[in-house]
Amino acid sequence: MRLAELLTATAAILLEDCRHVAVGARSPIPAGAALLARALSGGSMRVSLLGSLRDTMFANGGVELFDCAAQGRIDAFFLGGGEIDGQGNVNLLGTGGHPGKTVRWPGCFGSTYLYHHVPRVILFREEHDRRIFVPRVEFVSAAGPDGMDKTRRGGPSALLTGMALFSFNRERRRFSLASVHEGHGEKEVAAATGFDYDIPASVPTTPAPDTAIIDLLRGKVRDELRALYPRFTEKLEGCGNA
């Protein structure tokens, strides 16, 4: 089993009971998770992959995505960031001072808007180090819940990385370590995380996908993903099935 398969399967579990999941561009693992969740639902879940000619209900891309989110018709979305802090704030702009930032990232697009309207936002970064997971983001592109805006539907529900899975408590504005992936330990996760978080008395190992899930990932899901992410699927296939 590869890390990409573990992350895809873990993210798919976080999408259980969703009616409609949307995934942005250049997000192969979140896209695979949405497709896997749809397969596990028996096809009842709607999946919208931006950039796909087949797996989308949108003819006008982001505009219709934003309309659907405002109408409460999207249940889950994935969001990454150059920096993410312990309050769920995300920096998508860059670092090094404003306006002449030393490091520049692509920017927000609709992330700020979707973060407020989509009820289940899963923060995802495969890399896990203190440059990304900081005590406080330098620039707030998409703000975590502040506990004051009672009308806000959206916000972070979980943070998934290449080392661990965290849940997020909106009232306390704080992450909690939910599980650690096989091959990593609690101390390693702590050393690579720049913000404080809660640690339960017992932290489980992230469950590995069973044989049926692996078969779906290496069969139906990979075939569906190939049309949008051919290089990613080629890389997976090049690793073999070990």
C-alpha positions as CSV (number, residue, x, y, z in Angstrom):
1,M,0.0,0.0,0.0
2,R,1.3,3.5,-0.9
3,L,0.8,6.7,1.0
4,A,-1.4,8.1,-1.7
5,E,-3.8,5.2,-1.3
6,L,-3.9,5.6,2.5
7,L,-4.6,9.4,2.1
8,T,-7.2,8.8,-0.5
9,A,-9.0,6.2,1.5
10,T,-8.8,8.3,4.7
11,A,-10.2,11.3,3.0
12,A,-13.0,9.3,1.5
13,I,-14.1,8.3,5.0
14,L,-14.4,12.0,5.9
15,L,-16.9,12.4,3.0
16,E,-19.4,9.8,4.3
17,D,-23.0,11.0,4.2
18,C,-22.2,13.8,1.7
19,R,-24.6,14.5,-1.1
20,H,-22.3,16.6,-3.2
21,V,-18.5,16.9,-3.0
22,A,-16.6,19.5,-5.1
23,V,-12.8,19.4,-5.7
24,G,-10.7,22.1,-7.2
25,A,-8.1,21.8,-9.9
26,R,-4.6,20.2,-9.4
27,S,-5.9,18.0,-6.6
28,P,-5.4,14.4,-7.5
29,I,-5.6,12.8,-4.1
30,P,-8.8,14.8,-3.0
31,A,-10.3,14.0,-6.5
32,G,-9.5,10.3,-5.9
33,A,-11.1,10.5,-2.5
34,A,-14.3,12.0,-3.9
35,L,-14.5,9.3,-6.6
36,L,-13.9,6.6,-4.0
37,A,-16.6,8.0,-1.7
38,R,-19.0,8.0,-4.7
39,A,-18.2,4.4,-5.5
40,L,-18.7,3.4,-1.9
41,S,-22.1,5.3,-1.9
42,G,-23.2,3.2,-4.8
43,G,-23.1,6.2,-7.1
44,S,-25.6,8.3,-5.1
45,M,-23.1,10.9,-4.2
46,R,-22.6,13.7,-6.7
47,V,-18.9,14.6,-7.5
48,S,-17.8,17.8,-9.2
49,L,-14.2,17.9,-10.3
50,L,-13.2,21.3,-11.7
51,G,-11.4,20.9,-15.0
52,S,-13.0,17.5,-15.7
53,L,-15.1,17.1,-18.9
54,R,-17.0,14.2,-17.3
55,D,-17.2,14.5,-13.6
56,T,-18.7,17.9,-13.2
57,M,-22.1,19.5,-13.3
58,F,-20.8,22.9,-14.1
59,A,-20.7,24.5,-17.5
60,N,-19.1,27.7,-16.3
61,G,-16.6,26.4,-13.7
62,G,-16.1,28.5,-10.6
63,V,-19.1,30.8,-11.0
64,E,-21.6,27.9,-10.7
65,L,-19.5,26.3,-8.0
66,F,-19.8,29.5,-5.9
67,D,-23.6,29.7,-6.6
68,C,-24.1,26.1,-5.5
69,A,-22.1,26.7,-2.3
70,A,-24.2,29.8,-1.4
71,Q,-27.4,27.8,-1.9
72,G,-26.1,25.1,0.5
73,R,-25.9,22.5,-2.3
74,I,-22.2,21.5,-1.7
75,D,-21.5,19.5,1.4
76,A,-17.7,19.2,1.3
77,F,-14.6,20.8,-0.3
78,F,-10.9,20.3,0.0
79,L,-8.6,23.3,0.7
80,G,-4.8,23.5,0.9
81,G,-2.5,26.4,1.7
82,G,1.1,27.6,1.9
83,E,0.6,28.2,5.6
84,I,-2.1,26.8,8.0
85,D,-2.2,27.7,11.6
86,G,-3.8,26.1,14.7
87,Q,-6.9,28.3,14.5
88,G,-7.7,27.0,11.0
89,N,-6.5,30.1,9.2
90,V,-5.0,29.6,5.7
91,N,-2.5,31.6,3.8
92,L,-2.7,31.3,0.0
93,L,-0.9,34.5,-0.9
94,G,2.7,34.2,0.2
95,T,5.3,35.2,2.8
96,G,7.9,37.9,3.3
97,G,5.8,41.0,3.9
98,H,3.2,42.9,2.0
99,P,3.1,44.0,-0.8
100,G,6.5,42.9,-2.0
101,K,6.4,39.3,-0.7
102,T,9.5,37.2,-1.0
103,V,7.5,34.0,-1.7
104,R,4.3,34.3,-3.8
105,W,1.7,31.6,-4.2
106,P,-1.2,31.5,-6.7
107,G,-3.7,33.4,-4.5
108,C,-7.1,32.8,-3.1
109,F,-9.5,32.5,-6.1
110,G,-12.7,31.5,-4.3
111,S,-11.2,29.8,-1.3
112,T,-12.2,32.6,1.1
113,Y,-15.8,32.4,-0.1
114,L,-16.1,28.6,-0.1
115,Y,-14.5,28.4,3.4
116,H,-17.4,30.3,4.7
117,H,-20.2,28.5,2.9
118,V,-19.2,24.8,2.6
119,P,-20.0,23.1,5.9
120,R,-17.3,20.4,5.6
121,V,-13.9,21.7,4.5
122,I,-11.1,19.3,4.7
123,L,-7.7,20.9,4.9
124,F,-5.1,18.8,3.0
125,R,-1.3,19.0,2.6
126,E,0.7,15.9,1.9
127,E,3.9,17.7,3.2
128,H,4.0,18.1,6.9
129,D,6.6,20.5,8.4
130,R,6.8,23.7,10.4
131,R,7.1,25.9,7.3
132,I,3.5,25.0,6.5
133,F,1.9,24.4,9.9
134,V,2.7,27.6,11.7
135,P,1.7,29.3,15.0
136,R,0.0,32.1,13.1
137,V,-0.2,32.5,9.3
138,E,1.5,35.7,7.9
139,F,-1.5,36.6,5.8
140,V,-5.1,35.4,6.4
141,S,-6.4,34.4,2.9
142,A,-9.2,32.2,4.3
143,A,-10.2,32.7,8.0
144,G,-11.0,29.9,10.4
145,P,-14.1,30.2,12.6
146,D,-13.9,33.1,15.1
147,G,-16.7,31.8,17.3
148,M,-18.7,35.0,16.8
149,D,-20.3,34.6,13.4
150,K,-23.3,32.3,14.1
151,T,-24.5,32.5,10.5
152,R,-21.4,30.9,9.1
153,R,-22.1,27.4,7.7
154,G,-18.5,26.7,6.6
155,G,-15.1,26.1,8.1
156,P,-12.6,23.4,8.7
157,S,-13.7,19.9,9.8
158,A,-10.4,18.1,9.6
159,L,-6.7,18.4,8.5
160,L,-5.1,15.5,6.7
161,T,-1.4,15.4,6.1
162,G,1.2,12.8,5.0
163,M,1.9,12.1,8.7
164,A,-1.5,12.3,10.5
165,L,-5.1,13.2,10.7
166,F,-6.5,16.0,12.9
167,S,-10.0,16.9,13.7
168,F,-11.1,20.5,14.4
169,N,-13.2,21.8,17.2
170,R,-15.0,25.0,15.9
171,E,-16.1,26.2,19.4
172,R,-12.5,25.9,20.8
173,R,-10.9,26.9,17.5
174,R,-8.3,24.1,17.9
175,F,-7.1,21.0,16.3
176,S,-6.9,17.6,18.0
177,L,-4.7,14.7,16.8
178,A,-7.1,12.0,15.6
179,S,-4.6,9.4,14.3
180,V,-1.0,9.0,13.1
181,H,-0.2,7.2,9.9
182,E,1.8,3.9,10.1
183,G,5.5,4.6,10.0
184,H,5.2,7.9,12.0
185,G,4.9,8.6,15.7
186,E,3.3,11.2,17.9
187,K,6.7,12.9,18.8
188,E,7.6,13.1,15.0
189,V,4.2,14.8,14.3
190,A,4.7,17.2,17.2
191,A,8.3,18.1,16.0
192,A,7.0,18.9,12.5
193,T,4.0,21.0,13.7
194,G,4.4,24.6,14.6
195,F,1.1,25.1,16.3
196,D,-0.3,23.6,19.6
197,Y,-3.1,21.0,19.4
198,D,-4.9,18.6,21.7
199,I,-3.6,15.1,22.1
200,P,-6.0,12.4,23.5
201,A,-4.8,9.8,26.0
202,S,-4.6,7.2,23.3
203,V,-3.8,8.1,19.6
204,P,-4.6,5.3,17.2
205,T,-2.8,4.4,14.0
206,T,-4.7,5.6,10.9
207,P,-6.6,2.5,9.7
208,A,-5.3,1.0,6.4
209,P,-7.8,0.5,3.7
210,D,-9.1,-3.1,3.3
211,T,-8.8,-5.3,0.3
212,A,-12.1,-4.1,-1.2
213,I,-11.0,-0.5,-1.0
214,I,-7.6,-1.2,-2.5
215,D,-9.3,-3.0,-5.4
216,L,-11.5,0.0,-6.0
217,L,-8.5,2.4,-5.8
218,R,-6.5,0.4,-8.3
219,G,-9.4,-0.4,-10.5
220,K,-12.5,1.8,-10.9
221,V,-11.2,4.9,-9.2
222,R,-7.8,4.9,-11.0
223,D,-9.6,4.5,-14.3
224,E,-11.9,7.4,-13.6
225,L,-9.0,9.5,-12.3
226,R,-6.8,8.9,-15.4
227,A,-8.8,11.2,-17.7
228,L,-8.1,14.2,-15.5
229,Y,-4.7,13.2,-13.9
230,P,-2.9,10.9,-16.4
231,R,0.6,11.6,-15.0
232,F,-0.5,11.0,-11.5
233,T,-2.1,7.7,-12.3
234,E,1.0,6.7,-14.4
235,K,3.2,7.4,-11.4
236,L,1.0,5.2,-9.2
237,E,1.0,2.4,-11.8
238,G,4.8,2.7,-12.1
239,C,5.1,1.8,-8.4
240,G,3.4,-1.5,-8.9
241,N,0.8,-2.9,-6.5
242,A,3.0,-3.7,-3.6
